[in-house]
Amino acid sequence: MIGLYAVTAVAIGVSFVIDKKKTLSGLKKGWMKFSKSLPEYLKLLILISLVLLISEDYIIKYLSQSNMFLGLLSSLILGSITMMPGFIAYPLAKILVGKGVSYMVVSGFVTSLMLVGIVTYPLEKKYFGKRATIMRNVMGFGIAAAIALLMGIFYGEVSL
C-alpha cells in the first residue's frame, strides 16, 4: 500500500512540474467529488461496523437449524444483510462447516454475502439508480439460492 502512495505522490509531483495549473485544477476537482461522496461512504462504514458486531456464535445459531430449508433461508437472508471481505468470509465458512453447518447452508451464506448488498443499497441506488440496484440484488439473491441448492444436491444433503 505504501508503494501505491509513493507512486501516486511521484505522479502528482511530475504532473505539477509539467503543468502546475492543470494539476491544481485536477486535485481541486478530485477533492470536490470526494467531499460530495464522503457522507454516503461514512454512513456505509458505520453500517458495516454495526454489522460486524454480529458474533460467530450468533451466525452458527441461526444457520445450524434442524430444518435444512429454514437454515438455507436464514443463511441467504443473513448473508444478504452482512458485509465482510472474502478473506474473512472464507475462513468463517470453514469454521461453520467444522461446527456442523451443512455445505448447502454455508454456500448460501457466503454466496449471498458476496452477491447481495442490502447494506450498500443506499450508495448503489445513488450511483446506479433504484431499479438497477433492486434488480441486481434480486438476481444476486436468486443466483445465491440456486448455487446453494446445487451444492446441497452435489453433497447429497438434498435429494431430488
Secondary structure, 3 states (H helix, E strand, C coil): CHHHHHHHHHHHHHHHHHCHHHHHHHHHHHHHHHHHHHHHHHHHHHHHHHHCCCCHHHHHHHHCCCCHHHHHHHHHHHHHHCCCCHHHHHHHHHHHHHCCCCHHHHHHHHHHHHHCCCCCHHHHHHHHCHHHHHHHHHHHHHHHHHHHHHHHHHCCCCCC
